[in-house]
Amino acid sequence: MIGDWQPGQPFVPEGEFIEMDHGHDFYAPQSFLTPDGRRIVMGVAGYVGIADAGATRWLGGNALFTA
């Protein structure tokens, strides 16, 4: 959800809620604003429902979203 928050003040949403992920596979997102005004969100993308990674041993990876 995009909005404005200042310490000691309530969060003020800007626009409607937009779901970034439609499952349980986006973990520990971190968000920051670049000097040119872009919003960057980084997190770990997992693969829910895979019980065994097999020979690859990969069950997730990094994800990067920009707006």
KABELFEN-V795695 format. One record per residue. RES is the residue in one letter. SS is DSSP state (H for helix, E for strand, - for the rest). PSI is psi in degrees with one decimal (* if undefined). D_LAST is the distance of its C-alpha to the last C-alpha in Angstrom with 2 decimals. Layout:
# KABELFEN-V795695
res=(RES & RES)
ss=(SS & SS)
psi=(PSI & PSI)
d_last=(D_LAST & D_LAST)
This chain:
# KABELFEN-V795695
res=(M & I & G & D & W & Q & P & G & Q & P & F & V & P & E & G & E & F & I & E & M & D & H & G & H & D & F & Y & A & P & Q & S & F & L & T & P & D & G & R & R & I & V & M & G & V & A & G & Y & V & G & I & A & D & A & G & A & T & R & W & L & G & G & N & A & L & F & T & A)
ss=(- & - & E & E & - & - & - & - & - & - & - & E & E & - & - & - & - & - & - & - & - & - & - & - & - & E & E & E & E & E & E & E & E & - & - & - & - & - & E & E & E & E & E & E & E & E & - & - & - & - & - & - & - & H & H & H & - & - & - & E & E & E & E & E & E & E & -)
psi=(134.9 & 140.3 & -165.4 & 136.7 & 135.3 & 145.0 & 132.9 & -0.8 & 157.4 & 156.7 & 133.7 & 106.8 & 147.5 & 102.2 & -170.6 & 158.3 & 130.6 & 119.7 & 125.7 & -22.7 & 137.8 & 42.2 & -160.0 & 26.4 & 24.7 & 110.2 & 141.9 & 51.4 & 143.1 & 136.5 & 141.6 & 160.0 & 128.3 & 161.6 & -27.4 & 10.2 & 3.7 & 146.4 & 127.6 & 132.0 & 124.7 & 147.7 & -176.5 & 124.3 & 118.6 & 178.1 & 88.0 & 138.0 & -9.3 & 110.4 & -28.3 & 125.4 & -10.3 & -148.1 & -23.6 & -29.2 & 19.7 & 124.4 & 5.9 & 176.8 & 174.9 & 148.3 & 145.8 & 123.8 & 140.6 & 152.3 & *)
d_last=(12.49 & 10.93 & 13.77 & 16.04 & 18.70 & 21.47 & 24.35 & 27.13 & 25.17 & 23.80 & 20.15 & 19.13 & 16.54 & 14.47 & 14.57 & 15.37 & 14.79 & 12.58 & 13.82 & 11.63 & 14.97 & 18.21 & 20.62 & 21.64 & 20.09 & 17.07 & 18.76 & 18.25 & 14.50 & 13.76 & 10.89 & 10.90 & 9.82 & 10.51 & 13.29 & 11.46 & 9.23 & 5.84 & 5.29 & 6.66 & 8.66 & 11.83 & 14.74 & 17.78 & 17.98 & 21.59 & 23.84 & 25.60 & 29.00 & 29.94 & 33.05 & 33.90 & 31.79 & 34.91 & 35.55 & 31.93 & 31.56 & 27.74 & 26.37 & 22.73 & 20.22 & 17.09 & 13.65 & 10.34 & 6.90 & 3.77 & 0.00)
